[in-house]
Amino acid sequence: EEEEEEEETSPARGLQHSTSFAGTVDVSVALRRRSPKERTAWGRQVVAASVFGVLLGAALSVRRPWMFTIAGLVVLLLGGPALISSTYTLWNWTVLLGQVADRTFRRRAIPRLLPFLVVNSWAIFTSFNVHALFYRPHFAELAKRLDYSMSRFHLMNTVGHFLPPVIVTLWFWALNAEKRLDACEWTSVAPLPVASFAFHLLWALRVGGGLVLDHVYLKRPRLHWYIAWATAALTHLSIGTFLSDLCHS
């Protein structure tokens, strides 16, 4: 009986806790009860994302926004895993907060990152949720790793992955023809499908060294990750092409 109990609680066999809903690059922590300090890790990551987003918004407000935006994205790429989170979801939320902050600072600001946010946000939503279509226990196992009830998990999934694409899509659609043309200014230099997917891939290389992200989420067969990435690529290509046509029509 003792051997069976030890086998059930073995770190090698059990699921592992993430330090937050956003995920972690540190999976050395075996399944166990977390301290209150550990439970607040996700809150600190959200605060960090908010602060970085506000700083990015301030950078967008300067006279040469493209230079500061590139610098901000490079800083996010280099310091994001340590300062904010290892997941692309919070990186995307960070840039979204930056665009919102820019709009707050300058009422007439041009939301130049908005088209890219639309494509990225939908790519995150589809690639995250496609796992559950071909592996039904995926959400339950992820909720267990996070120590969440299923209702809380679905709430966080909605807020984290569905709300951003809805917000940015409605925002983009609400622009009149002149403002939409201004918002699409950078898409002539950085084509939407290519630029958005390229940054998505750079994130994967930064946090995982490749397309397999077992240490960020949960260990899954390689085929599952390849399907998720194929879904992301299809989303970047289809929505990016659609928005690009709208931008240049």
MIVOBA-449339 format. One line per 8 residues: number of its first residue (from 1); for each residue x, y, z of N, C-alpha, C. Coordinates in steps of 0.02 Angstrom, whole numbers, padded with zeros to 5 digits. Example, Ala and Ser with C-alpha at 12.3 -4.5 7.8 and 13.67 -1.06 7.14 Angstrom:
1) 00660:-00284:00390:00615:-00225:00390:00660:-00165:00390 | 00642:-00112:00354:00684:-00053:00357:00645:00002:00394
This chain:
1) 00041:-00060:00000:00000:00000:00000:00043:00063:00000 | 00096:00063:00038:00140:00120:00040:00173:00133:-00028 | 00190:00077:-00062:00221:00084:-00128:00172:00114:-00177 | 00106:00092:-00173:00056:00119:-00218:00045:00193:-00206 | 00044:00213:-00141:00034:00284:-00125:00092:00326:-00149 | 00152:00299:-00142:00212:00335:-00165:00211:00343:-00240 | 00185:00290:-00275:00183:00293:-00347:00134:00344:-00371 | 00078:00352:-00336:00026:00400:-00356:00049:00472:-00347
9) 00090:00484:-00297:00111:00553:-00282:00180:00569:-00310 | 00207:00523:-00349:00274:00534:-00376:00274:00594:-00423 | 00323:00640:-00416:00327:00698:-00459:00333:00680:-00532 | 00365:00622:-00545:00375:00601:-00614:00309:00582:-00647 | 00260:00558:-00607:00197:00535:-00634:00142:00587:-00630 | 00142:00627:-00578:00088:00674:-00567:00093:00735:-00611 | 00036:00769:-00619:00037:00833:-00653:00075:00884:-00610 | 00096:00937:-00640:00134:00987:-00604:00098:01054:-00604
17) 00104:01089:-00549:00073:01155:-00544:00112:01206:-00584 | 00077:01251:-00616:00108:01311:-00643:00106:01364:-00588 | 00152:01412:-00591:00151:01464:-00540:00096:01514:-00553 | 00063:01511:-00611:00008:01556:-00625:-00032:01530:-00684 | -00088:01562:-00697:-00128:01543:-00756:-00088:01556:-00820 | -00042:01603:-00816:-00003:01621:-00875:00049:01568:-00892 | 00063:01522:-00847:00112:01471:-00861:00180:01488:-00831 | 00228:01445:-00841:00294:01456:-00813:00345:01416:-00852
25) 00405:01440:-00855:00458:01402:-00886:00492:01356:-00835 | 00472:01360:-00772:00501:01319:-00720:00451:01264:-00702 | 00464:01202:-00724:00419:01147:-00708:00451:01098:-00660 | 00499:01122:-00621:00533:01079:-00573:00491:01070:-00510 | 00438:01110:-00502:00396:01106:-00443:00346:01050:-00452 | 00349:00999:-00410:00303:00944:-00415:00235:00963:-00388 | 00185:00922:-00403:00117:00935:-00380:00116:00938:-00303 | 00095:00994:-00277:00095:01002:-00204:00053:01064:-00187
33) 00041:01074:-00124:00004:01134:-00103:00051:01195:-00107 | 00024:01249:-00134:00065:01309:-00141:00052:01357:-00084 | 00102:01396:-00067:00095:01446:-00015:00055:01505:-00041 | 00027:01546:00004:-00009:01607:-00020:00035:01651:-00064 | 00100:01654:-00049:00145:01694:-00090:00148:01669:-00161 | 00149:01602:-00169:00150:01573:-00236:00084:01584:-00272 | 00029:01583:-00235:-00037:01591:-00267:-00046:01660:-00297 | -00008:01709:-00272:-00015:01777:-00298:00032:01792:-00356
41) 00068:01740:-00380:00116:01751:-00434:00081:01777:-00497 | 00022:01751:-00512:-00013:01774:-00573:-00030:01848:-00568 | -00046:01871:-00506:-00062:01941:-00497:-00002:01985:-00512 | 00057:01964:-00489:00117:02003:-00503:00132:02005:-00577 | 00118:01950:-00612:00130:01948:-00683:00082:01995:-00720 | 00020:01998:-00698:-00027:02044:-00730:-00006:02116:-00718 | 00016:02131:-00657:00040:02199:-00642:00101:02215:-00686 | 00146:02167:-00693:00205:02179:-00734:00185:02192:-00807
49) 00137:02153:-00832:00113:02164:-00900:00081:02232:-00907 | 00044:02254:-00857:00012:02319:-00859:00063:02375:-00860 | 00114:02370:-00818:00166:02422:-00815:00203:02425:-00881 | 00221:02367:-00908:00257:02367:-00972:00213:02394:-01027 | 00148:02377:-01024:00102:02403:-01075:00096:02478:-01073 | 00094:02507:-01013:00091:02580:-01006:00154:02611:-01033 | 00212:02581:-01019:00275:02607:-01045:00277:02603:-01121 | 00251:02548:-01148:00248:02541:-01221:00202:02594:-01250
57) 00147:02608:-01214:00101:02660:-01237:00135:02728:-01238 | 00175:02741:-01187:00212:02804:-01185:00261:02808:-01244 | 00293:02751:-01259:00339:02749:-01316:00303:02762:-01381 | 00242:02737:-01388:00204:02749:-01449:00186:02822:-01458 | 00186:02859:-01404:00164:02928:-01406:00219:02977:-01427 | 00280:02953:-01435:00334:02998:-01453:00333:03012:-01528 | 00379:03054:-01550:00376:03079:-01619:00395:03025:-01670 | 00435:02977:-01651:00453:02923:-01697:00430:02856:-01667
65) 00365:02844:-01670:00337:02786:-01635:00363:02719:-01660 | 00380:02713:-01724:00401:02648:-01749:00467:02626:-01718 | 00514:02674:-01706:00577:02657:-01675:00568:02632:-01604 | 00526:02667:-01566:00515:02649:-01496:00472:02585:-01491 | 00428:02575:-01539:00388:02514:-01539:00431:02453:-01551 | 00477:02457:-01600:00523:02402:-01613:00566:02389:-01551 | 00590:02443:-01520:00630:02435:-01459:00589:02402:-01404 | 00526:02422:-01397:00483:02392:-01346:00471:02318:-01359
73) 00461:02299:-01422:00450:02229:-01438:00513:02187:-01427 | 00571:02217:-01439:00634:02183:-01426:00643:02172:-01351 | 00628:02224:-01312:00632:02217:-01239:00584:02162:-01215 | 00524:02161:-01243:00475:02109:-01226:00501:02040:-01243 | 00534:02035:-01301:00560:01971:-01323:00617:01947:-01278 | 00659:01994:-01257:00717:01975:-01216:00699:01966:-01142 | 00657:02011:-01116:00643:02010:-01045:00575:01984:-01026 | 00532:01971:-01075:00464:01950:-01061:00458:01889:-01016
81) 00494:01834:-01031:00486:01774:-00989:00502:01786:-00916 | 00553:01826:-00902:00572:01838:-00832:00529:01892:-00799 | 00512:01944:-00837:00478:02001:-00808:00402:01994:-00808 | 00374:01960:-00857:00301:01957:-00864:00276:01886:-00860 | 00291:01847:-00910:00264:01779:-00914:00298:01742:-00970 | 00292:01677:-00971:00319:01637:-01025:00268:01626:-01081 | 00206:01648:-01072:00154:01634:-01122:00141:01693:-01168 | 00124:01677:-01228:00110:01727:-01279:00046:01766:-01263
89) 00002:01735:-01224:-00060:01768:-01204:-00047:01833:-01167 | -00004:01832:-01116:00010:01892:-01079:00054:01941:-01118 | 00095:01915:-01163:00133:01960:-01207:00084:01999:-01250 | 00034:01964:-01277:-00016:01997:-01319:-00057:02048:-01279 | -00076:02029:-01217:-00112:02075:-01173:-00069:02137:-01159 | -00004:02126:-01152:00042:02182:-01138:00041:02233:-01194 | 00047:02208:-01256:00046:02253:-01314:-00022:02286:-01321 | -00075:02248:-01307:-00143:02277:-01309:-00149:02334:-01258
97) -00124:02323:-01198:-00125:02376:-01147:-00084:02437:-01170 | -00029:02423:-01205:00010:02478:-01232:-00028:02519:-01283 | -00065:02485:-01326:-00105:02521:-01376:-00161:02560:-01343 | -00192:02530:-01292:-00245:02566:-01255:-00216:02627:-01218 | -00157:02618:-01189:-00125:02673:-01154:-00109:02730:-01202 | -00085:02713:-01261:-00070:02764:-01311:-00133:02803:-01329 | -00188:02767:-01337:-00252:02800:-01353:-00275:02844:-01295 | -00258:02824:-01234:-00277:02863:-01175:-00236:02927:-01170
105) -00170:02920:-01183:-00126:02978:-01180:-00143:03030:-01234 | -00157:03005:-01293:-00171:03050:-01349:-00239:03031:-01379 | -00287:03072:-01371:-00355:03056:-01394:-00358:03047:-01469 | -00312:03079:-01505:-00311:03073:-01578:-00256:03025:-01602 | -00232:02983:-01557:-00179:02937:-01575:-00202:02887:-01628 | -00155:02869:-01671:-00168:02819:-01723:-00151:02750:-01695 | -00199:02704:-01692:-00185:02637:-01664:-00149:02593:-01715 | -00085:02606:-01726:-00047:02572:-01779:-00035:02498:-01765
113) -00038:02478:-01702:-00028:02407:-01686:-00093:02367:-01689 | -00149:02401:-01698:-00214:02368:-01694:-00222:02312:-01745 | -00205:02321:-01809:-00213:02265:-01856:-00173:02204:-01836 | -00112:02214:-01810:-00071:02158:-01789:-00100:02124:-01727 | -00130:02164:-01683:-00162:02136:-01624:-00223:02094:-01642 | -00260:02114:-01692:-00318:02075:-01714:-00295:02006:-01737 | -00245:02004:-01779:-00220:01940:-01805:-00191:01897:-01749 | -00148:01926:-01708:-00116:01889:-01653:-00167:01862:-01604
121) -00216:01902:-01587:-00265:01882:-01536:-00306:01823:-01559 | -00328:01824:-01622:-00367:01767:-01647:-00323:01704:-01655 | -00259:01714:-01672:-00214:01657:-01678:-00203:01624:-01610 | -00197:01665:-01558:-00190:01638:-01490:-00253:01599:-01470 | -00311:01628:-01484:-00374:01595:-01466:-00382:01527:-01500 | -00370:01525:-01565:-00380:01462:-01602:-00329:01409:-01583 | -00265:01429:-01578:-00213:01380:-01564:-00216:01353:-01493 | -00239:01395:-01446:-00246:01371:-01376:-00304:01322:-01369
129) -00359:01337:-01401:-00419:01297:-01391:-00425:01237:-01437 | -00384:01235:-01490:-00390:01178:-01536:-00369:01113:-01502 | -00326:01118:-01451:-00305:01057:-01415:-00365:01017:-01391 | -00415:01052:-01365:-00473:01018:-01335:-00517:00984:-01388 | -00509:01002:-01451:-00550:00972:-01504:-00527:00901:-01520 | -00461:00889:-01516:-00437:00821:-01532:-00411:00784:-01470 | -00410:00818:-01413:-00392:00785:-01350:-00437:00813:-01295 | -00493:00781:-01285:-00546:00808:-01242:-00525:00821:-01170
137) -00481:00781:-01139:-00461:00794:-01069:-00414:00854:-01061 | -00395:00887:-01115:-00344:00939:-01112:-00361:00993:-01061 | -00420:01021:-01064:-00439:01075:-01018:-00441:01051:-00946 | -00467:00991:-00936:-00471:00964:-00867:-00401:00954:-00838 | -00355:00929:-00878:-00287:00918:-00853:-00251:00985:-00841 | -00264:01033:-00885:-00233:01099:-00875:-00261:01133:-00813 | -00327:01126:-00802:-00358:01154:-00742:-00329:01121:-00679 | -00317:01056:-00682:-00288:01022:-00625:-00218:01046:-00611
145) -00180:01057:-00664:-00112:01082:-00654:-00113:01151:-00621 | -00162:01192:-00640:-00167:01259:-00613:-00203:01261:-00545 | -00229:01203:-00525:-00268:01198:-00463:-00331:01242:-00468 | -00364:01240:-00525:-00425:01278:-00538:-00485:01231:-00543 | -00543:01256:-00523:-00604:01221:-00540:-00616:01233:-00615 | -00659:01190:-00645:-00672:01198:-00716:-00707:01264:-00732 | -00752:01285:-00688:-00786:01349:-00700:-00737:01407:-00698 | -00690:01405:-00651:-00640:01458:-00648:-00594:01455:-00709
153) -00576:01395:-00730:-00533:01388:-00788:-00566:01418:-00851 | -00631:01401:-00861:-00666:01427:-00920:-00673:01503:-00917 | -00682:01530:-00856:-00685:01602:-00849:-00619:01634:-00868 | -00564:01606:-00843:-00498:01634:-00859:-00481:01625:-00933 | -00502:01569:-00961:-00491:01557:-01032:-00529:01608:-01074 | -00589:01624:-01053:-00629:01674:-01089:-00597:01743:-01084 | -00577:01762:-01023:-00546:01828:-01013:-00478:01832:-01048 | -00440:01779:-01043:-00372:01781:-01070:-00367:01772:-01144
161) -00411:01730:-01173:-00403:01711:-01243:-00459:01733:-01290 | -00519:01743:-01264:-00574:01762:-01307:-00588:01837:-01305 | -00581:01867:-01247:-00596:01939:-01240:-00549:01983:-01282 | -00483:01971:-01283:-00440:02014:-01324:-00458:02017:-01398 | -00468:01960:-01432:-00486:01966:-01503:-00552:02001:-01515 | -00600:01992:-01469:-00664:02027:-01476:-00654:02102:-01469 | -00614:02123:-01419:-00602:02194:-01407:-00569:02227:-01468 | -00514:02197:-01491:-00476:02229:-01545:-00513:02225:-01612
169) -00552:02172:-01622:-00591:02168:-01685:-00645:02221:-01687 | -00681:02229:-01632:-00732:02281:-01629:-00701:02350:-01635 | -00643:02360:-01604:-00608:02424:-01608:-00589:02439:-01681 | -00560:02389:-01714:-00539:02398:-01784:-00600:02413:-01829 | -00654:02376:-01817:-00714:02383:-01858:-00748:02451:-01847 | -00738:02480:-01787:-00770:02544:-01771:-00735:02603:-01804 | -00674:02593:-01829:-00638:02648:-01861:-00670:02666:-01927 | -00673:02730:-01941:-00698:02751:-02007:-00643:02738:-02059
177) -00660:02750:-02122:-00614:02732:-02176:-00547:02768:-02170 | -00549:02832:-02152:-00487:02871:-02147:-00444:02846:-02090 | -00474:02836:-02032:-00436:02812:-01974:-00410:02741:-01984 | -00449:02700:-02019:-00427:02631:-02032:-00367:02632:-02078 | -00366:02677:-02127:-00309:02683:-02171:-00247:02704:-02132 | -00255:02750:-02086:-00200:02772:-02044:-00175:02715:-01999 | -00223:02677:-01970:-00204:02622:-01926:-00166:02568:-01963 | -00177:02562:-02028:-00145:02510:-02069:-00078:02534:-02098
185) -00055:02593:-02076:00005:02623:-02106:00064:02576:-02106 | 00076:02541:-02051:00136:02500:-02045:00129:02433:-02082 | 00069:02415:-02103:00060:02350:-02137:00091:02349:-02206 | 00105:02408:-02234:00138:02409:-02300:00212:02393:-02293 | 00240:02405:-02234:00310:02390:-02221:00318:02320:-02190 | 00273:02303:-02144:00273:02238:-02110:00207:02203:-02128 | 00206:02161:-02181:00145:02127:-02201:00113:02089:-02143 | 00048:02098:-02135:00013:02070:-02077:00024:01996:-02066
193) 00010:01952:-02115:00017:01880:-02101:00089:01862:-02082 | 00138:01893:-02114:00208:01876:-02102:00232:01904:-02035 | 00219:01967:-02023:00245:02000:-01963:00215:01969:-01900 | 00150:01958:-01899:00118:01931:-01839:00142:01860:-01825 | 00146:01819:-01877:00167:01749:-01867:00242:01746:-01849 | 00281:01792:-01878:00353:01792:-01863:00365:01806:-01789 | 00328:01855:-01760:00338:01870:-01689:00313:01813:-01646 | 00260:01779:-01667:00235:01720:-01632:00289:01666:-01630
201) 00323:01655:-01686:00376:01605:-01689:00437:01627:-01647 | 00452:01692:-01648:00508:01717:-01607:00494:01704:-01533 | 00430:01714:-01513:00412:01698:-01443:00426:01625:-01428 | 00405:01580:-01473:00414:01508:-01461:00488:01490:-01456 | 00528:01520:-01499:00600:01507:-01495:00630:01534:-01431 | 00603:01591:-01408:00629:01622:-01346:00612:01581:-01285 | 00551:01557:-01279:00530:01524:-01217:00539:01448:-01220 | 00539:01420:-01281:00541:01347:-01286:00595:01320:-01330
209) 00630:01363:-01366:00681:01340:-01412:00654:01304:-01472 | 00589:01308:-01483:00558:01273:-01539:00482:01273:-01533 | 00450:01228:-01568:00377:01227:-01570:00345:01184:-01515 | 00384:01144:-01482:00358:01101:-01428:00361:01139:-01362 | 00303:01152:-01332:00299:01195:-01273:00276:01158:-01211 | 00302:01098:-01202:00283:01057:-01144:00295:01093:-01078 | 00351:01129:-01074:00370:01159:-01010:00332:01224:-00996 | 00296:01249:-01046:00257:01310:-01035:00186:01292:-01014
217) 00158:01239:-01043:00089:01220:-01028:00087:01150:-00997 | 00078:01100:-01037:00078:01031:-01014:00114:00988:-01065 | 00141:00933:-01043:00175:00887:-01090:00123:00857:-01136 | 00134:00864:-01200:00088:00837:-01250:00129:00805:-01306 | 00099:00757:-01342:00135:00728:-01400:00153:00782:-01450 | 00207:00772:-01484:00230:00822:-01533:00176:00837:-01585 | 00139:00787:-01604:00087:00797:-01654:00036:00849:-01631 | 00019:00848:-01566:-00028:00896:-01540:-00002:00967:-01548
225) 00062:00977:-01534:00091:01043:-01541:00094:01064:-01614 | 00109:01017:-01658:00113:01034:-01729:00044:01053:-01756 | -00009:01020:-01732:-00077:01038:-01752:-00094:01108:-01727 | -00075:01122:-01664:-00088:01188:-01637:-00052:01242:-01677 | 00011:01229:-01695:00048:01278:-01734:00021:01285:-01805 | -00002:01230:-01834:-00033:01234:-01900:-00096:01276:-01897 | -00133:01268:-01842:-00194:01309:-01832:-00175:01383:-01825 | -00123:01397:-01787:-00100:01466:-01779:-00078:01495:-01846
233) -00040:01456:-01884:-00016:01480:-01949:-00074:01495:-01996 | -00124:01450:-01996:-00183:01460:-02039:-00221:01523:-02018 | -00225:01535:-01953:-00259:01595:-01928:-00222:01658:-01947 | -00156:01658:-01936:-00116:01715:-01956:-00124:01730:-02030 | -00122:01677:-02070:-00125:01686:-02143:-00194:01710:-02166 | -00246:01677:-02141:-00314:01693:-02165:-00338:01761:-02141 | -00334:01772:-02075:-00358:01836:-02048:-00310:01893:-02068 | -00245:01878:-02070:-00197:01929:-02090:-00208:01951:-02162
241) -00222:01903:-02207:-00235:01919:-02277:-00300:01958:-02284 | -00352:01938:-02246:-00416:01972:-02248:-00409:02045:-02226 | -00375:02055:-02169:-00366:02123:-02144:-00321:02164:-02191 | -00272:02132:-02219:-00227:02167:-02265:-00265:02192:-02326 | -00311:02151:-02351:-00353:02172:-02407:-00396:02232:-02387 | -00423:02230:-02326:-00464:02286:-02301:-00421:02349:-02295 | -00359:02340:-02272:-00316:02397:-02261:-00299:02432:-02327 | -00292:02394:-02380:-00267:02422:-02443:-00322:02428:-02496
249) -00384:02416:-02476:-00439:02423:-02524:-00460:02496:-02531
